[in-house]
Amino acid sequence: MVTGNEEGPYQWDAIGERLFDEYEYQLLIKALYACGWVCDDLPHDDFLPQVNRDVEGTVGKWGLSQLRLYLHTLMRGEKWCDGNSSVVLEAFDSGALWTVADRLKNDESLYASV
């Protein structure tokens, strides 16, 4: 598992290119594609930084379709990153991915009742 440094648990300087080889990272990428979270739509350029600046106001409140668009955008951004950064790492660092995971696990309002 990737470990961080004093600056924060997911800082690029501490992880660097090792991130892309980590089992957990590969599992996340494969799972998002396999479960249909990645589609053919893409929002504006400032979308991911905006989410990282306001986690609770965005992914903390969004419905399931908006969360899907967010995860889709992360995967598209990660696909095109230059190997010197990671939008997934930035999303972990900001708390956005943790918030999405918590909501998908615990927020029953995201799911239709049967």
N, C-alpha and C positions, 0 to 999 in steps of 0.2 A: 504494500500500500504506500502511496505517496505521502511523505511527511513534509512539513513546512519549516519555517524558521521563526525568529523572534518577531518579524514584521507581520506575520499572519500565516495561517495554516495553508493557504493556497497561493502564495506569491510566486510569480513566474521565475524569479531568480532562484528560488529554492527547488523548483521542480524542473523547469526548463523542458527540453524535448522529451524527457522521460515520461511526461504525462501521456503522450500518444501511445506508449507501449504498455501502460498500466492496464491490468485486467478489468478493473472497475470502470475505467474510461471506455474501453472497448465494449464492455457489457452495456453501458448506457447508450452508446451510439447505436449498437445493433438492436437494442430493445426499442428505441424510439422509431427506428425505421420499420421494424417487424410489426409493431403494434399500430401502424398507420398514423403516427403523429406528424409525419413529414409528408407534405402535399405539394401542390404547385403554386401556391400563393406566397407573396413576400411583401411585407410592409415597408415603410419609408426607412431611409438610411439611419436615422437617429433613434430608431425603435429600441434596440438593445441597450444603448447607453441610457436612454430615458427610463427603462425598467430598472436598471441597476441603480439609478439615482433615487427612485421612488418605489421600492419594492412593495411596501404595504398599500400604496395607492394604485398599484397596477396589478401584479400577480396575486396580491393579497385580497383583491376584490373581484377579479375577473371571473367570468363564467367559463365553462368547459371549452367552448369554441375559441375563446380568446387565449386560454392556456395552451390549447393545441397550436394556435398560430405562433405563440411565443416559443414553444419547443421546436416547432418547425423552423423558425427563424434562427434559433441557436444552431441547429444542425446544418442549415445552409451556410451560415457564417463560419462555422467550424470547418466545413468542407473547403472553403476558400481562404482560410487563414494562411499566413505566410510561414508558419512553423516557428515564428518568434513570439507568438502570442496565442491566446486561446479564449474565444468568447465563452466557452463552457467554464473555463477556470474563472473568468471574470464574474460569471453568474453565480458560481459557488461562493466566491469572495464577497459579493454583495449580499448574499443570503437569498437571492431570488430563486435559485434551484431548490434550496432547502424549503422555502415557502411553498413552492409548487408541489414538492413531494409530500409535505405535511397536508396540504389541502386535498390532494388526490387520495391520500390515505384516510383523512378524518372528516372532510367536509361533505356531508350527505346531500347538501343542496346542489352539488355538481351532478348528481345522478338522478335519473327518473325513478319514481317509486313504482313498484310493480303491483 
